[in-house]
Amino acid sequence: MTSNNMYRVGDFVYFEVAAASPYHIRKIEELNKTPTGAVEAKVVCFYRRRDLSPNLIQLADKHQKLGTCGDDTQPDILHQIHHRELFLSRHLETLPATHIRGKCIVTLHTETEPYHIYLTKDDTFFFQLVYDPLQKTLQADQGSIREGPQYQAEIEPYHPLLEYSTDESTHEQLLWRPDNNLTPSDLDSYLLLIRSLATLGRSFYPPHILRQPNLTMSAAAAARDTTHQFALDTLHSANYNISQALQMLAPHGQPILKLDEMEQWSASEGNLFEEALEKYGKCFYEIQNDFLPWKYPKSLVEFYYMWKTTDHYVQQKRMKAIEAEHHLKQVYIPNYNKPNPAVLYPVTTDSSSSASGCEGCPNLTSTLWYALGPSHSPLKVCVDCWNYWKRYGDLKSTSLLDKVSEPISSNPTCASSSDSKTMSVSKTNISITELQARKNSPTVSTDHSTKSNDLGVNNSNAYMLASKVRTSVSFHFVASVTLRIARRLCVTSSPRRRARQPFKRLTFLTGFHKDTLPLLTKLTPAESHKLTKRFRNISAVSKCKSRGVALHSLVSRLHKTKCSSSNGVETALAGEPLSMIIENPKYAPSDTALDLAVNGLVTTCDSGSLKDAGSMPNSDEHSGKFI
C-alpha cells in the first residue's frame, strides 16, 4: 500500500469522467461512505482554459499578462504554460472515489514567481482567478492594495480652539452601580416579581397566545435573559428603588411586555434561518441577502445564539455527529489498469500503417495508438502524448487540434476556401487501411458514448471538420446538355415524371434518339433563336460557357444548313451522332449513336455509383436538375 494510492481530505486529484476526454482536476473536501459501502468524494471544481469562453480567456490574459513573460519566450513554452493554468470555482460536486486517477499539485500563483517554473515539475498547476460557471464571470481570488487618492482620507486644515469645552453627552452611559443599597436577596425577590409580571403580560398578548398557548412555555419565555436585563435597567433608572421600579414596569395595572428575538420570529422564519445556516454557516450578511432581507444582522446574531439553546440545535448536532461517523479521513484507491476504449490497435512493423505518425510529436512508432475524439476522427497520438493530453488537456506542440480549438476572436473572419481545403487535407493523416483496421479492431469499443467534450475542443468547428471524413465515394447524377435538348424537343417523353426516377434504365433510348433527330433538323429560325437563348441563360447560371458556345454553334449550323441546303444535307445531319455535332462542329465520326442520349447515364442508373468519371465530360454544377 503506497502513499500515492492513499487519498486524503484536502488533496488535489485527477478525476476521469469520460474515457476519451482529459482528466478533471478537483480538490477533495469530504470523503463519505454510502449505505451501500461505496465511497463518494465531495470535491471543489477547477476549470481549464479550454472550459472558458473566448471573451473570458482574453480577460484572463489581460489580467495575468501571460503573453509578456519575456521577449525570448518561445511560442511552445507559452503554449505549455497555458496548460498549467487553472481557474478556481466555488462549485461543489459529488463523484465516486473510484474515478480518481492520481494526485496533482495546485498552488496560488504569486507575482514574484515566474510562470515557467511550473514546467519543471510534473502534475503542477497554478491559479489566480476565480471562475463562476453559472454567472460566467472571473474575479481575483486575493485582495488588492487600494492605491490612489480615491482611497485616501481627506485631512481638513487645523483650526486652533479658542476655548476648551467639555461635552459630556458623548461620553459613555452608566447602566449599573455596584455600590447600591440592595442586597442579593432583595434582587432575587425583585426578579421573581418581574418574572411573574412578564408571565401575566404574555397572557394579554394575542400573538404570543397563538404561538405558545401553554402556561409553562409562557413562564419559560418570561424567565429568559431579556426580561432580567429589562428589569435591571428599569431598577437603575429608578435609582434602585424597588417600589418605584415596579410602578414603572406595570403602569395603570398593565404590565409592560419585553419580547426577545425568539418570540418575535415566526415558525416559517425559523425554518428559513435553519436552511440558510446549513448553506452559508455563520455568514449572517449572506443569510440576510438571500433568505431574510427584512431582518437586521443584529436580529440574526441574537436569534442564532438563542437558537443554539433550543432542541432544534441539539437535533442538528446529533445528525452531524451521525454523519461524521460516515466521513472518512482517507481512502485507498488502487491503480486503474482497465483498457481504454480510445485505443486504436497495436503498432505493426509495416511502415505504411503508421506513416502519418503522432499528431503531437514526430514519433512514427508507438506501443499503442490512441484516437482523440469520436471513433470517426482521424487524429491519433502515441502513448506519451496521450498521457500528456489526459493530464494537461492538450498536446505539447501546436498542432491541428490546437488550430481547430483556438478561441474565436472578437472580430472573426471567414476562412478562405484554400485554407479550408488545406485543413481538411491535413486532417486525414490516417490511411484507408488504418481506418479499416480501426473498424475491425477488437479493442475499439463501439458502445462507449462520446459526449460533447470528448474531443477536448469546445468549438463546434472541430466536429464539423471531423464529420467531413468519409470512407465511401459519393456520387451524383448529371444530365448532359444533349439529353436536355432531347427532352425539350420530345414532349411525349414526360421528362418531369422521369425525373422522379433518375436511376431507372431507359429501355427506349434508341426510339427516343430516332424521334429527336427529325425534330432537331426541322427547327425554324424563331425556334432556333429561342432554344439558343434558353440554353445560353442556363449556361450563364451554371458558369459553363463552353457548353453555351457549343450549343449556339450547333443551332446556328442547323439553321444555316436548313436555309441553304436540300433534304440531302438534312439526311447527312440526321445520319451523324448528335453528341458529335454538339461537342465538335466538324462532324467527327462516332461508333455509337447511343452515346448521344446516354452520355454517362447508363453507368450510374444500374449500380447507383459513378464508374467512369471520364464518361461525363459535359457535367455541370447543377447535378440532378432536369430542365
Summary of the structure (lengths in Angstrom):
residues: 627
radius of gyration: 44.2
end to end distance: 78.7
largest distance: 151.3
contacts: 1599
relative contact order: 0.08
helix: 46%
strand: 12%
